[in-house]
Amino acid sequence: MGFATDCIHAGQEPDPSTGAIVTPIFQTSTYVQQGLGQHKGYEYARTQNPTRRALEKNLCALERGTDAYCFASGMAATNAVMSLIKPGQRVVVSDNVYGGTHRLFTKILAPYGVEFAFLDASDAGAFDKGAGEFALLWIETPTNPLMKVCDIAALAQAAHRRRALLVVDNTFMSPFFQRPLELGADIVVHSTTKFLNGHSDSVGGVAVVKDKAHAQWLQYYQNAAGAILSPFDSWLVLRGTKTLAVRMPRHEENGRRVATFLREQKKVRKVYWPGFTDHPGHDVHRRQSSGFGALISFDLGTREAADRLLRAVKLCSLGESLGGVETLISHPATMTHAGYTQPERDALGIGNGLVRVSVGIEDPEDLVADLGRGLDAV
Ligand SMILES: Cc1ncc(COP(=O)(O)O)c(C=O)c1O
């Protein structure tokens, strides 16, 4: 089936008991059994829930995986995937990943004896030569917030030469634009909170896998650790994915308009968006994705300048998160990447004047006018 058809239909059948076209919210904690060991495949709702399973099948189809497991947040999905790693193993992470991922790895998992190295993976050849041995490579592409592009196919080869796994956090692109499993990655993770749900009204996460052993482990882990996605959140994300194929092109069209506008403004020192032909990762991104997305970062030089813009805009809402129909604007140094120390942010180039915008699907003229008003205040 085509991608838009899968968005609407994959994993979903009319409800067998009523014919309801929309998968119901199975809001139950348990299921009545007919006798000892006699049930319909459902015992307890942490272990199995039909609404969650419908979403897992849907997301599995969209990412072209073999199975998928949904969790209570993107971070819970990330933590679940990291349970494949044992103390003493080394994990390499592309530098400037989402601050919460960096925090989970360095503050929660490192004390359990997992070794983490944060390296620039945007030059796959140099990375392969210098990265040393590792058991798992974790990347985002484009990276958050500096939009560095990583070559998924080349990094998959680098990982597999070491018998290691490549995990891609595909939250920024969504499977509409980029499907890492088709390019050689082993596992894809999403914060479903973002484009997949798309309406800023649910927090969740998913891990999509290719390998049956990984699927078995994640199913076991999901039940054992228990950070499951609720039935209502599963239903909201299922509702969101139905329109993914119509939302994403509009997000991108607006993203291009906003990025182009920002680049023309004298007060903006630099705009980070992989859609510009002179972006260092443009060609790689174009090869591995079908669009450039709606996440744009731009540098205003100082925290004071960023603060003035963020206070002056009206339509662009100052807030954490991204990927909703409404435009959200944020300040990585004090928000998404506050978990990094100032020297770490300086080393990565995440300056205090950096602003990130997740461009929504409003009328682009209104967005440009709002950002223009914001820049007038700088
Ligand atoms: C790229 C990326 N990955 C993972 C996460 C974590 O997701 P959640 O907030 O759903 O836990 C975020 C959240 O902002 C993100 O931007």
PDBQT file of the ligand as one rigid body, heavy atoms in Angstrom, charges set to zero:
ROOT
HETATM    1  C1  LIG A 401      14.374  14.526  18.954  1.00  0.00    +0.000 C 
HETATM    2  C2  LIG A 401      13.688  14.164  20.231  1.00  0.00    +0.000 A 
HETATM    3  N1  LIG A 401      13.789  12.920  20.715  1.00  0.00    +0.000 NA
HETATM    4  C3  LIG A 401      13.185  12.542  21.862  1.00  0.00    +0.000 A 
HETATM    5  C4  LIG A 401      12.457  13.446  22.607  1.00  0.00    +0.000 A 
HETATM    6  C5  LIG A 401      11.813  13.011  23.904  1.00  0.00    +0.000 C 
HETATM    7  O1  LIG A 401      10.459  12.822  23.720  1.00  0.00    +0.000 OA
HETATM    8  P1  LIG A 401       9.339  12.986  24.884  1.00  0.00    +0.000 P 
HETATM    9  O2  LIG A 401       9.319  14.438  25.231  1.00  0.00    +0.000 OA
HETATM   10  O3  LIG A 401       8.099  12.493  24.247  1.00  0.00    +0.000 OA
HETATM   11  O4  LIG A 401       9.789  12.151  26.033  1.00  0.00    +0.000 OA
HETATM   12  C6  LIG A 401      12.322  14.757  22.153  1.00  0.00    +0.000 A 
HETATM   13  C7  LIG A 401      11.527  15.721  22.936  1.00  0.00    +0.000 C 
HETATM   14  O5  LIG A 401      11.545  16.901  22.706  1.00  0.00    +0.000 OA
HETATM   15  C8  LIG A 401      12.954  15.122  20.932  1.00  0.00    +0.000 A 
HETATM   16  O6  LIG A 401      12.872  16.373  20.457  1.00  0.00    +0.000 OA
ENDROOT
TORSDOF 0
